[in-house]
Amino acid sequence: MNFKSFGNWLPGYIAGTFRRRRPSADAPVHLLLCIADHFEPGNGCVGAEQARRRVATWVQRYPKALGDFRDSDGRPPRHSFFYPMEQYVESDVNALADLCRAGFGEIEIHLHHHNDNPANLRGKLLDYKQILSQGHGLLGRDLRSGEAKYGFIHGDWALANSLPDGSCCGVNEELNILQQTGCYADFTLPAFPSSAQTKKINSIYYARGDPHHGKSHDRGIDVGSAPAPDDALMLIQGPLVLQWRSRKWGILPRVENGCIQANQPLHVDRIDNWFRAGVRVADRPDWYFAKLHTHGATEPNAPMLFGESAMRFHQGLADRARREPNFRYHYVTAREMFNLALAAQAHWSGSVAQARDFQLVFAAAASAASRPRPNRAVSVSS
């Protein structure tokens, strides 16, 4: 573990101790649950056939395993596939698109790059956005302009040249380029235990790029605390808290960083940590944003998303909602989470369900049922 990365965020974490409190059992709370997947079929430099099998496994097994579960709005679990442009395979994206059109998720943009430059990055993002939006009928659309919009996750956590050695990126002003090419929000953080971890944690905020300095998103303006800047990008962070109840060697606290993987499975015991992180927008303090992350395409991690432990987790959510009348949970995609942050910023007093499409709508939604039939597998496109 990179212990230096603790120094990036521990001061802010300690300063926010009194803000991080579990919600009262007497107050209505809404858990907004988004799983942002760094979905890399080619992870580990595997061949095309194994990558195709990984996609096929998801398309076949995910709806069978989770199709019967419903959140407080009557929707099934919804997955956000951040598919890397450098691994793009048309048939694999088509297969995932079928799964998404059946109501189980949406596809967004993921990128690994190194020693890049602003002009090249801009061109790549625009080209890939066109492939996904026009070639596959994917991505969100702005209700006012009709423009295609995308969510983003940076590979290797190195958003805006945030690694100390400048590797795995190369573009200081990356936030500006993302915003200018139609990115609605970044979902990379938290990065811990990487040294790319920012000082700012457990936040939804706006940040600008700086061509002279990397990691400009170390600071920013909290959404809802001031008017939204026209030239800044929204960043939606996941939880980052210390777990004193689960100590390493019985002494050191473990870290809840919102990761789902073989040694960090989904479990209902983690929910209170997501509440403690307190990722919220001021005008809707009852909405708790839990943006989790995973590398779900690989064989060790995929079962964590639709295997037995995942099914127990989703059943546990339903059981908690039945036990606690004030607890509501909502499966949301990255786009829907962004819409809910905007709605909260706009002093929205309505329901979560009514704000899912507050500004951006899923392009394929008009041609597909939003609630799939239980346990119906989606066929893999040839």
KEMIDO-628467 format. One record per residue (C-alpha): y, z negated, x negated; residue number from 0; residue in three letters. Coordinates in steps of 0.5 Angstrom, whole numbers, plus 500, padded with zeros to 3 digits. Example, Ala and Ser with C-alpha at 12.3 -4.5 7.8 and 13.67 -1.06 7.14 Angstrom:
REM residues 2
{c2: 491; c3: 484; c1: 475; num: 0; residuo: Ala}
{c2: 498; c3: 486; c1: 473; num: 1; residuo: Ser}
***
This chain:
REM residues 382
{c2: 500; c3: 500; c1: 500; num: 0; residuo: Met}
{c2: 507; c3: 502; c1: 498; num: 1; residuo: Asn}
{c2: 510; c3: 495; c1: 498; num: 2; residuo: Phe}
{c2: 517; c3: 498; c1: 496; num: 3; residuo: Lys}
{c2: 517; c3: 501; c1: 503; num: 4; residuo: Ser}
{c2: 517; c3: 494; c1: 506; num: 5; residuo: Phe}
{c2: 524; c3: 493; c1: 503; num: 6; residuo: Gly}
{c2: 527; c3: 499; c1: 507; num: 7; residuo: Asn}
{c2: 526; c3: 495; c1: 513; num: 8; residuo: Trp}
{c2: 525; c3: 488; c1: 513; num: 9; residuo: Leu}
{c2: 532; c3: 486; c1: 512; num: 10; residuo: Pro}
{c2: 533; c3: 489; c1: 519; num: 11; residuo: Gly}
{c2: 527; c3: 487; c1: 522; num: 12; residuo: Tyr}
{c2: 529; c3: 479; c1: 520; num: 13; residuo: Ile}
{c2: 536; c3: 480; c1: 523; num: 14; residuo: Ala}
{c2: 533; c3: 483; c1: 529; num: 15; residuo: Gly}
{c2: 528; c3: 477; c1: 530; num: 16; residuo: Thr}
{c2: 532; c3: 474; c1: 536; num: 17; residuo: Phe}
{c2: 532; c3: 481; c1: 540; num: 18; residuo: Arg}
{c2: 524; c3: 482; c1: 539; num: 19; residuo: Arg}
{c2: 522; c3: 478; c1: 545; num: 20; residuo: Arg}
{c2: 516; c3: 479; c1: 550; num: 21; residuo: Arg}
{c2: 519; c3: 481; c1: 557; num: 22; residuo: Pro}
{c2: 518; c3: 475; c1: 562; num: 23; residuo: Ser}
{c2: 512; c3: 476; c1: 567; num: 24; residuo: Ala}
{c2: 517; c3: 475; c1: 572; num: 25; residuo: Asp}
{c2: 521; c3: 481; c1: 571; num: 26; residuo: Ala}
{c2: 519; c3: 488; c1: 572; num: 27; residuo: Pro}
{c2: 517; c3: 492; c1: 566; num: 28; residuo: Val}
{c2: 515; c3: 499; c1: 565; num: 29; residuo: His}
{c2: 511; c3: 501; c1: 559; num: 30; residuo: Leu}
{c2: 513; c3: 508; c1: 557; num: 31; residuo: Leu}
{c2: 507; c3: 511; c1: 553; num: 32; residuo: Leu}
{c2: 507; c3: 517; c1: 549; num: 33; residuo: Cys}
{c2: 502; c3: 519; c1: 544; num: 34; residuo: Ile}
{c2: 505; c3: 524; c1: 539; num: 35; residuo: Ala}
{c2: 500; c3: 527; c1: 535; num: 36; residuo: Asp}
{c2: 500; c3: 530; c1: 528; num: 37; residuo: His}
{c2: 495; c3: 535; c1: 531; num: 38; residuo: Phe}
{c2: 492; c3: 539; c1: 524; num: 39; residuo: Glu}
{c2: 486; c3: 542; c1: 526; num: 40; residuo: Pro}
{c2: 486; c3: 545; c1: 518; num: 41; residuo: Gly}
{c2: 487; c3: 538; c1: 516; num: 42; residuo: Asn}
{c2: 483; c3: 537; c1: 509; num: 43; residuo: Gly}
{c2: 483; c3: 544; c1: 508; num: 44; residuo: Cys}
{c2: 477; c3: 545; c1: 512; num: 45; residuo: Val}
{c2: 475; c3: 552; c1: 514; num: 46; residuo: Gly}
{c2: 477; c3: 556; c1: 520; num: 47; residuo: Ala}
{c2: 470; c3: 555; c1: 524; num: 48; residuo: Glu}
{c2: 471; c3: 547; c1: 523; num: 49; residuo: Gln}
{c2: 478; c3: 548; c1: 525; num: 50; residuo: Ala}
{c2: 476; c3: 552; c1: 531; num: 51; residuo: Arg}
{c2: 471; c3: 547; c1: 533; num: 52; residuo: Arg}
{c2: 476; c3: 541; c1: 532; num: 53; residuo: Arg}
{c2: 480; c3: 544; c1: 538; num: 54; residuo: Val}
{c2: 474; c3: 546; c1: 542; num: 55; residuo: Ala}
{c2: 472; c3: 539; c1: 542; num: 56; residuo: Thr}
{c2: 479; c3: 536; c1: 544; num: 57; residuo: Trp}
{c2: 479; c3: 541; c1: 550; num: 58; residuo: Val}
{c2: 472; c3: 540; c1: 552; num: 59; residuo: Gln}
{c2: 472; c3: 532; c1: 552; num: 60; residuo: Arg}
{c2: 479; c3: 530; c1: 553; num: 61; residuo: Tyr}
{c2: 479; c3: 531; c1: 561; num: 62; residuo: Pro}
{c2: 472; c3: 529; c1: 562; num: 63; residuo: Lys}
{c2: 473; c3: 522; c1: 558; num: 64; residuo: Ala}
{c2: 480; c3: 521; c1: 561; num: 65; residuo: Leu}
{c2: 481; c3: 525; c1: 567; num: 66; residuo: Gly}
{c2: 480; c3: 520; c1: 572; num: 67; residuo: Asp}
{c2: 485; c3: 515; c1: 569; num: 68; residuo: Phe}
{c2: 492; c3: 515; c1: 573; num: 69; residuo: Arg}
{c2: 498; c3: 511; c1: 571; num: 70; residuo: Asp}
{c2: 503; c3: 508; c1: 576; num: 71; residuo: Ser}
{c2: 506; c3: 514; c1: 578; num: 72; residuo: Asp}
{c2: 499; c3: 517; c1: 579; num: 73; residuo: Gly}
{c2: 499; c3: 522; c1: 573; num: 74; residuo: Arg}
{c2: 493; c3: 522; c1: 568; num: 75; residuo: Pro}
{c2: 494; c3: 521; c1: 560; num: 76; residuo: Pro}
{c2: 498; c3: 526; c1: 557; num: 77; residuo: Arg}
{c2: 498; c3: 528; c1: 550; num: 78; residuo: His}
{c2: 503; c3: 531; c1: 546; num: 79; residuo: Ser}
{c2: 500; c3: 536; c1: 541; num: 80; residuo: Phe}
{c2: 505; c3: 537; c1: 535; num: 81; residuo: Phe}
{c2: 502; c3: 543; c1: 532; num: 82; residuo: Tyr}
{c2: 503; c3: 545; c1: 525; num: 83; residuo: Pro}
{c2: 506; c3: 552; c1: 524; num: 84; residuo: Met}
{c2: 503; c3: 553; c1: 517; num: 85; residuo: Glu}
{c2: 496; c3: 552; c1: 521; num: 86; residuo: Gln}
{c2: 498; c3: 557; c1: 527; num: 87; residuo: Tyr}
{c2: 492; c3: 560; c1: 530; num: 88; residuo: Val}
{c2: 493; c3: 564; c1: 536; num: 89; residuo: Glu}
{c2: 487; c3: 563; c1: 539; num: 90; residuo: Ser}
{c2: 487; c3: 555; c1: 538; num: 91; residuo: Asp}
{c2: 494; c3: 555; c1: 541; num: 92; residuo: Val}
{c2: 491; c3: 558; c1: 547; num: 93; residuo: Asn}
{c2: 486; c3: 553; c1: 548; num: 94; residuo: Ala}
{c2: 490; c3: 547; c1: 547; num: 95; residuo: Leu}
{c2: 495; c3: 551; c1: 552; num: 96; residuo: Ala}
{c2: 490; c3: 551; c1: 557; num: 97; residuo: Asp}
{c2: 489; c3: 544; c1: 557; num: 98; residuo: Leu}
{c2: 496; c3: 543; c1: 557; num: 99; residuo: Cys}
{c2: 497; c3: 547; c1: 563; num: 100; residuo: Arg}
{c2: 492; c3: 543; c1: 567; num: 101; residuo: Ala}
{c2: 497; c3: 537; c1: 566; num: 102; residuo: Gly}
{c2: 494; c3: 533; c1: 560; num: 103; residuo: Phe}
{c2: 500; c3: 534; c1: 555; num: 104; residuo: Gly}
{c2: 504; c3: 539; c1: 552; num: 105; residuo: Glu}
{c2: 505; c3: 542; c1: 545; num: 106; residuo: Ile}
{c2: 511; c3: 541; c1: 540; num: 107; residuo: Glu}
{c2: 513; c3: 543; c1: 533; num: 108; residuo: Ile}
{c2: 510; c3: 540; c1: 527; num: 109; residuo: His}
{c2: 512; c3: 542; c1: 519; num: 110; residuo: Leu}
{c2: 509; c3: 541; c1: 512; num: 111; residuo: His}
{c2: 514; c3: 544; c1: 507; num: 112; residuo: His}
{c2: 516; c3: 543; c1: 500; num: 113; residuo: His}
{c2: 522; c3: 545; c1: 496; num: 114; residuo: Asn}
{c2: 525; c3: 549; c1: 502; num: 115; residuo: Asp}
{c2: 532; c3: 551; c1: 503; num: 116; residuo: Asn}
{c2: 536; c3: 551; c1: 509; num: 117; residuo: Pro}
{c2: 536; c3: 559; c1: 510; num: 118; residuo: Ala}
{c2: 528; c3: 559; c1: 510; num: 119; residuo: Asn}
{c2: 527; c3: 553; c1: 514; num: 120; residuo: Leu}
{c2: 532; c3: 555; c1: 519; num: 121; residuo: Arg}
{c2: 528; c3: 562; c1: 520; num: 122; residuo: Gly}
{c2: 521; c3: 559; c1: 520; num: 123; residuo: Lys}
{c2: 523; c3: 554; c1: 526; num: 124; residuo: Leu}
{c2: 526; c3: 560; c1: 530; num: 125; residuo: Leu}
{c2: 520; c3: 564; c1: 529; num: 126; residuo: Asp}
{c2: 515; c3: 559; c1: 531; num: 127; residuo: Tyr}
{c2: 520; c3: 557; c1: 537; num: 128; residuo: Lys}
{c2: 519; c3: 564; c1: 539; num: 129; residuo: Gln}
{c2: 512; c3: 564; c1: 538; num: 130; residuo: Ile}
{c2: 511; c3: 558; c1: 542; num: 131; residuo: Leu}
{c2: 516; c3: 559; c1: 548; num: 132; residuo: Ser}
{c2: 515; c3: 567; c1: 549; num: 133; residuo: Gln}
{c2: 508; c3: 568; c1: 546; num: 134; residuo: Gly}
{c2: 505; c3: 562; c1: 549; num: 135; residuo: His}
{c2: 509; c3: 560; c1: 555; num: 136; residuo: Gly}
{c2: 510; c3: 553; c1: 552; num: 137; residuo: Leu}
{c2: 516; c3: 548; c1: 550; num: 138; residuo: Leu}
{c2: 521; c3: 545; c1: 554; num: 139; residuo: Gly}
{c2: 527; c3: 549; c1: 558; num: 140; residuo: Arg}
{c2: 534; c3: 546; c1: 559; num: 141; residuo: Asp}
{c2: 535; c3: 546; c1: 566; num: 142; residuo: Leu}
{c2: 542; c3: 548; c1: 565; num: 143; residuo: Arg}
{c2: 542; c3: 554; c1: 560; num: 144; residuo: Ser}
{c2: 534; c3: 556; c1: 560; num: 145; residuo: Gly}
{c2: 534; c3: 555; c1: 553; num: 146; residuo: Glu}
{c2: 527; c3: 553; c1: 550; num: 147; residuo: Ala}
{c2: 527; c3: 547; c1: 546; num: 148; residuo: Lys}
{c2: 522; c3: 543; c1: 542; num: 149; residuo: Tyr}
{c2: 520; c3: 536; c1: 539; num: 150; residuo: Gly}
{c2: 519; c3: 535; c1: 532; num: 151; residuo: Phe}
{c2: 515; c3: 531; c1: 527; num: 152; residuo: Ile}
{c2: 516; c3: 532; c1: 520; num: 153; residuo: His}
{c2: 509; c3: 533; c1: 515; num: 154; residuo: Gly}
{c2: 508; c3: 527; c1: 510; num: 155; residuo: Asp}
{c2: 514; c3: 523; c1: 513; num: 156; residuo: Trp}
{c2: 519; c3: 526; c1: 509; num: 157; residuo: Ala}
{c2: 524; c3: 528; c1: 514; num: 158; residuo: Leu}
{c2: 531; c3: 530; c1: 511; num: 159; residuo: Ala}
{c2: 528; c3: 529; c1: 504; num: 160; residuo: Asn}
{c2: 527; c3: 522; c1: 505; num: 161; residuo: Ser}
{c2: 522; c3: 521; c1: 500; num: 162; residuo: Leu}
{c2: 525; c3: 518; c1: 493; num: 163; residuo: Pro}
{c2: 522; c3: 524; c1: 489; num: 164; residuo: Asp}
{c2: 525; c3: 529; c1: 494; num: 165; residuo: Gly}
{c2: 518; c3: 532; c1: 495; num: 166; residuo: Ser}
{c2: 515; c3: 535; c1: 501; num: 167; residuo: Cys}
{c2: 522; c3: 537; c1: 504; num: 168; residuo: Cys}
{c2: 528; c3: 540; c1: 500; num: 169; residuo: Gly}
{c2: 533; c3: 540; c1: 505; num: 170; residuo: Val}
{c2: 538; c3: 534; c1: 506; num: 171; residuo: Asn}
{c2: 541; c3: 537; c1: 512; num: 172; residuo: Glu}
{c2: 535; c3: 538; c1: 516; num: 173; residuo: Glu}
{c2: 537; c3: 534; c1: 522; num: 174; residuo: Leu}
{c2: 543; c3: 539; c1: 523; num: 175; residuo: Asn}
{c2: 538; c3: 545; c1: 522; num: 176; residuo: Ile}
{c2: 533; c3: 542; c1: 527; num: 177; residuo: Leu}
{c2: 539; c3: 541; c1: 532; num: 178; residuo: Gln}
{c2: 542; c3: 548; c1: 531; num: 179; residuo: Gln}
{c2: 535; c3: 551; c1: 532; num: 180; residuo: Thr}
{c2: 534; c3: 548; c1: 539; num: 181; residuo: Gly}
{c2: 530; c3: 541; c1: 537; num: 182; residuo: Cys}
{c2: 531; c3: 536; c1: 542; num: 183; residuo: Tyr}
{c2: 529; c3: 530; c1: 539; num: 184; residuo: Ala}
{c2: 525; c3: 528; c1: 532; num: 185; residuo: Asp}
{c2: 519; c3: 523; c1: 533; num: 186; residuo: Phe}
{c2: 517; c3: 522; c1: 526; num: 187; residuo: Thr}
{c2: 518; c3: 515; c1: 525; num: 188; residuo: Leu}
{c2: 516; c3: 510; c1: 523; num: 189; residuo: Pro}
{c2: 514; c3: 512; c1: 517; num: 190; residuo: Ala}
{c2: 511; c3: 506; c1: 514; num: 191; residuo: Phe}
{c2: 507; c3: 505; c1: 509; num: 192; residuo: Pro}
{c2: 511; c3: 511; c1: 506; num: 193; residuo: Ser}
{c2: 517; c3: 510; c1: 502; num: 194; residuo: Ser}
{c2: 520; c3: 515; c1: 507; num: 195; residuo: Ala}
{c2: 521; c3: 509; c1: 512; num: 196; residuo: Gln}
{c2: 528; c3: 508; c1: 514; num: 197; residuo: Thr}
{c2: 532; c3: 502; c1: 514; num: 198; residuo: Lys}
{c2: 533; c3: 503; c1: 522; num: 199; residuo: Lys}
{c2: 527; c3: 501; c1: 526; num: 200; residuo: Ile}
{c2: 525; c3: 500; c1: 533; num: 201; residuo: Asn}
{c2: 531; c3: 505; c1: 535; num: 202; residuo: Ser}
{c2: 533; c3: 511; c1: 539; num: 203; residuo: Ile}
{c2: 539; c3: 513; c1: 536; num: 204; residuo: Tyr}
{c2: 543; c3: 519; c1: 534; num: 205; residuo: Tyr}
{c2: 544; c3: 521; c1: 527; num: 206; residuo: Ala}
{c2: 547; c3: 527; c1: 523; num: 207; residuo: Arg}
{c2: 545; c3: 531; c1: 517; num: 208; residuo: Gly}
{c2: 548; c3: 531; c1: 510; num: 209; residuo: Asp}
{c2: 548; c3: 536; c1: 505; num: 210; residuo: Pro}
{c2: 549; c3: 532; c1: 500; num: 211; residuo: His}
{c2: 545; c3: 526; c1: 501; num: 212; residuo: His}
{c2: 538; c3: 526; c1: 504; num: 213; residuo: Gly}
{c2: 535; c3: 521; c1: 509; num: 214; residuo: Lys}
{c2: 541; c3: 521; c1: 513; num: 215; residuo: Ser}
{c2: 538; c3: 518; c1: 519; num: 216; residuo: His}
{c2: 537; c3: 511; c1: 515; num: 217; residuo: Asp}
{c2: 543; c3: 510; c1: 520; num: 218; residuo: Arg}
{c2: 545; c3: 512; c1: 526; num: 219; residuo: Gly}
{c2: 548; c3: 511; c1: 533; num: 220; residuo: Ile}
{c2: 544; c3: 508; c1: 538; num: 221; residuo: Asp}
{c2: 543; c3: 512; c1: 545; num: 222; residuo: Val}
{c2: 547; c3: 509; c1: 550; num: 223; residuo: Gly}
{c2: 552; c3: 505; c1: 546; num: 224; residuo: Ser}
{c2: 557; c3: 510; c1: 545; num: 225; residuo: Ala}
{c2: 558; c3: 517; c1: 547; num: 226; residuo: Pro}
{c2: 553; c3: 522; c1: 545; num: 227; residuo: Ala}
{c2: 555; c3: 526; c1: 539; num: 228; residuo: Pro}
{c2: 555; c3: 534; c1: 540; num: 229; residuo: Asp}
{c2: 553; c3: 535; c1: 533; num: 230; residuo: Asp}
{c2: 547; c3: 530; c1: 532; num: 231; residuo: Ala}
{c2: 540; c3: 529; c1: 533; num: 232; residuo: Leu}
{c2: 536; c3: 524; c1: 537; num: 233; residuo: Met}
{c2: 531; c3: 520; c1: 534; num: 234; residuo: Leu}
{c2: 526; c3: 516; c1: 538; num: 235; residuo: Ile}
{c2: 522; c3: 511; c1: 533; num: 236; residuo: Gln}
{c2: 515; c3: 508; c1: 535; num: 237; residuo: Gly}
{c2: 514; c3: 500; c1: 534; num: 238; residuo: Pro}
{c2: 514; c3: 497; c1: 527; num: 239; residuo: Leu}
{c2: 513; c3: 489; c1: 527; num: 240; residuo: Val}
{c2: 509; c3: 484; c1: 524; num: 241; residuo: Leu}
{c2: 503; c3: 481; c1: 527; num: 242; residuo: Gln}
{c2: 502; c3: 474; c1: 525; num: 243; residuo: Trp}
{c2: 496; c3: 473; c1: 529; num: 244; residuo: Arg}
{c2: 492; c3: 478; c1: 525; num: 245; residuo: Ser}
{c2: 493; c3: 476; c1: 518; num: 246; residuo: Arg}
{c2: 490; c3: 480; c1: 512; num: 247; residuo: Lys}
{c2: 486; c3: 475; c1: 508; num: 248; residuo: Trp}
{c2: 488; c3: 469; c1: 513; num: 249; residuo: Gly}
{c2: 495; c3: 469; c1: 510; num: 250; residuo: Ile}
{c2: 499; c3: 476; c1: 510; num: 251; residuo: Leu}
{c2: 501; c3: 479; c1: 517; num: 252; residuo: Pro}
{c2: 499; c3: 485; c1: 518; num: 253; residuo: Arg}
{c2: 504; c3: 491; c1: 521; num: 254; residuo: Val}
{c2: 504; c3: 494; c1: 527; num: 255; residuo: Glu}
{c2: 506; c3: 501; c1: 526; num: 256; residuo: Asn}
{c2: 504; c3: 505; c1: 532; num: 257; residuo: Gly}
{c2: 498; c3: 508; c1: 529; num: 258; residuo: Cys}
{c2: 492; c3: 510; c1: 532; num: 259; residuo: Ile}
{c2: 486; c3: 512; c1: 527; num: 260; residuo: Gln}
{c2: 479; c3: 510; c1: 526; num: 261; residuo: Ala}
{c2: 481; c3: 503; c1: 523; num: 262; residuo: Asn}
{c2: 487; c3: 502; c1: 528; num: 263; residuo: Gln}
{c2: 484; c3: 504; c1: 535; num: 264; residuo: Pro}
{c2: 487; c3: 503; c1: 542; num: 265; residuo: Leu}
{c2: 487; c3: 496; c1: 544; num: 266; residuo: His}
{c2: 490; c3: 492; c1: 550; num: 267; residuo: Val}
{c2: 492; c3: 487; c1: 545; num: 268; residuo: Asp}
{c2: 497; c3: 491; c1: 542; num: 269; residuo: Arg}
{c2: 501; c3: 492; c1: 548; num: 270; residuo: Ile}
{c2: 505; c3: 486; c1: 547; num: 271; residuo: Asp}
{c2: 507; c3: 488; c1: 540; num: 272; residuo: Asn}
{c2: 510; c3: 494; c1: 543; num: 273; residuo: Trp}
{c2: 514; c3: 490; c1: 548; num: 274; residuo: Phe}
{c2: 516; c3: 486; c1: 542; num: 275; residuo: Arg}
{c2: 519; c3: 492; c1: 538; num: 276; residuo: Ala}
{c2: 524; c3: 492; c1: 544; num: 277; residuo: Gly}
{c2: 525; c3: 500; c1: 543; num: 278; residuo: Val}
{c2: 530; c3: 501; c1: 549; num: 279; residuo: Arg}
{c2: 536; c3: 504; c1: 551; num: 280; residuo: Val}
{c2: 541; c3: 499; c1: 553; num: 281; residuo: Ala}
{c2: 542; c3: 501; c1: 561; num: 282; residuo: Asp}
{c2: 535; c3: 500; c1: 562; num: 283; residuo: Arg}
{c2: 532; c3: 494; c1: 559; num: 284; residuo: Pro}
{c2: 526; c3: 494; c1: 563; num: 285; residuo: Asp}
{c2: 524; c3: 501; c1: 560; num: 286; residuo: Trp}
{c2: 520; c3: 500; c1: 554; num: 287; residuo: Tyr}
{c2: 519; c3: 506; c1: 550; num: 288; residuo: Phe}
{c2: 512; c3: 506; c1: 546; num: 289; residuo: Ala}
{c2: 512; c3: 512; c1: 542; num: 290; residuo: Lys}
{c2: 505; c3: 512; c1: 538; num: 291; residuo: Leu}
{c2: 502; c3: 517; c1: 533; num: 292; residuo: His}
{c2: 496; c3: 519; c1: 530; num: 293; residuo: Thr}
{c2: 492; c3: 525; c1: 526; num: 294; residuo: His}
{c2: 488; c3: 526; c1: 532; num: 295; residuo: Gly}
{c2: 484; c3: 533; c1: 530; num: 296; residuo: Ala}
{c2: 480; c3: 530; c1: 525; num: 297; residuo: Thr}
{c2: 473; c3: 527; c1: 526; num: 298; residuo: Glu}
{c2: 474; c3: 520; c1: 525; num: 299; residuo: Pro}
{c2: 480; c3: 520; c1: 529; num: 300; residuo: Asn}
{c2: 479; c3: 524; c1: 535; num: 301; residuo: Ala}
{c2: 474; c3: 519; c1: 538; num: 302; residuo: Pro}
{c2: 480; c3: 514; c1: 538; num: 303; residuo: Met}
{c2: 483; c3: 518; c1: 543; num: 304; residuo: Leu}
{c2: 478; c3: 520; c1: 548; num: 305; residuo: Phe}
{c2: 472; c3: 516; c1: 546; num: 306; residuo: Gly}
{c2: 469; c3: 509; c1: 548; num: 307; residuo: Glu}
{c2: 475; c3: 505; c1: 545; num: 308; residuo: Ser}
{c2: 480; c3: 509; c1: 548; num: 309; residuo: Ala}
{c2: 477; c3: 509; c1: 555; num: 310; residuo: Met}
{c2: 477; c3: 501; c1: 555; num: 311; residuo: Arg}
{c2: 484; c3: 501; c1: 553; num: 312; residuo: Phe}
{c2: 486; c3: 506; c1: 559; num: 313; residuo: His}
{c2: 482; c3: 501; c1: 564; num: 314; residuo: Gln}
{c2: 485; c3: 495; c1: 561; num: 315; residuo: Gly}
{c2: 492; c3: 498; c1: 563; num: 316; residuo: Leu}
{c2: 490; c3: 499; c1: 570; num: 317; residuo: Ala}
{c2: 487; c3: 492; c1: 570; num: 318; residuo: Asp}
{c2: 493; c3: 489; c1: 567; num: 319; residuo: Arg}
{c2: 497; c3: 493; c1: 572; num: 320; residuo: Ala}
{c2: 493; c3: 490; c1: 578; num: 321; residuo: Arg}
{c2: 493; c3: 483; c1: 575; num: 322; residuo: Arg}
{c2: 501; c3: 483; c1: 574; num: 323; residuo: Glu}
{c2: 505; c3: 486; c1: 580; num: 324; residuo: Pro}
{c2: 511; c3: 487; c1: 575; num: 325; residuo: Asn}
{c2: 508; c3: 491; c1: 570; num: 326; residuo: Phe}
{c2: 508; c3: 498; c1: 571; num: 327; residuo: Arg}
{c2: 506; c3: 504; c1: 566; num: 328; residuo: Tyr}
{c2: 507; c3: 511; c1: 565; num: 329; residuo: His}
{c2: 504; c3: 516; c1: 561; num: 330; residuo: Tyr}
{c2: 509; c3: 521; c1: 558; num: 331; residuo: Val}
{c2: 510; c3: 527; c1: 554; num: 332; residuo: Thr}
{c2: 515; c3: 527; c1: 548; num: 333; residuo: Ala}
{c2: 519; c3: 531; c1: 552; num: 334; residuo: Arg}
{c2: 519; c3: 526; c1: 558; num: 335; residuo: Glu}
{c2: 520; c3: 521; c1: 553; num: 336; residuo: Met}
{c2: 527; c3: 524; c1: 551; num: 337; residuo: Phe}
{c2: 528; c3: 526; c1: 558; num: 338; residuo: Asn}
{c2: 528; c3: 518; c1: 560; num: 339; residuo: Leu}
{c2: 532; c3: 516; c1: 554; num: 340; residuo: Ala}
{c2: 537; c3: 521; c1: 557; num: 341; residuo: Leu}
{c2: 537; c3: 518; c1: 564; num: 342; residuo: Ala}
{c2: 538; c3: 511; c1: 561; num: 343; residuo: Ala}
{c2: 544; c3: 513; c1: 557; num: 344; residuo: Gln}
{c2: 547; c3: 516; c1: 564; num: 345; residuo: Ala}
{c2: 546; c3: 510; c1: 567; num: 346; residuo: His}
{c2: 540; c3: 512; c1: 571; num: 347; residuo: Trp}
{c2: 538; c3: 507; c1: 577; num: 348; residuo: Ser}
{c2: 532; c3: 511; c1: 580; num: 349; residuo: Gly}
{c2: 525; c3: 511; c1: 578; num: 350; residuo: Ser}
{c2: 521; c3: 513; c1: 572; num: 351; residuo: Val}
{c2: 517; c3: 519; c1: 576; num: 352; residuo: Ala}
{c2: 524; c3: 522; c1: 578; num: 353; residuo: Gln}
{c2: 527; c3: 522; c1: 571; num: 354; residuo: Ala}
{c2: 521; c3: 525; c1: 567; num: 355; residuo: Arg}
{c2: 525; c3: 532; c1: 568; num: 356; residuo: Asp}
{c2: 532; c3: 530; c1: 567; num: 357; residuo: Phe}
{c2: 534; c3: 535; c1: 563; num: 358; residuo: Gln}
{c2: 528; c3: 539; c1: 560; num: 359; residuo: Leu}
{c2: 522; c3: 542; c1: 564; num: 360; residuo: Val}
{c2: 516; c3: 544; c1: 561; num: 361; residuo: Phe}
{c2: 516; c3: 552; c1: 561; num: 362; residuo: Ala}
{c2: 509; c3: 552; c1: 564; num: 363; residuo: Ala}
{c2: 509; c3: 547; c1: 569; num: 364; residuo: Ala}
{c2: 511; c3: 552; c1: 575; num: 365; residuo: Ala}
{c2: 504; c3: 555; c1: 574; num: 366; residuo: Ser}
{c2: 500; c3: 549; c1: 574; num: 367; residuo: Ala}
{c2: 498; c3: 543; c1: 578; num: 368; residuo: Ala}
{c2: 501; c3: 537; c1: 575; num: 369; residuo: Ser}
{c2: 495; c3: 533; c1: 577; num: 370; residuo: Arg}
{c2: 488; c3: 536; c1: 574; num: 371; residuo: Pro}
{c2: 482; c3: 535; c1: 578; num: 372; residuo: Arg}
{c2: 478; c3: 529; c1: 575; num: 373; residuo: Pro}
{c2: 473; c3: 530; c1: 570; num: 374; residuo: Asn}
{c2: 474; c3: 537; c1: 570; num: 375; residuo: Arg}
{c2: 473; c3: 540; c1: 563; num: 376; residuo: Ala}
{c2: 478; c3: 546; c1: 561; num: 377; residuo: Val}
{c2: 474; c3: 552; c1: 558; num: 378; residuo: Ser}
{c2: 476; c3: 554; c1: 551; num: 379; residuo: Val}
{c2: 480; c3: 561; c1: 551; num: 380; residuo: Ser}
{c2: 476; c3: 566; c1: 547; num: 381; residuo: Ser}
***
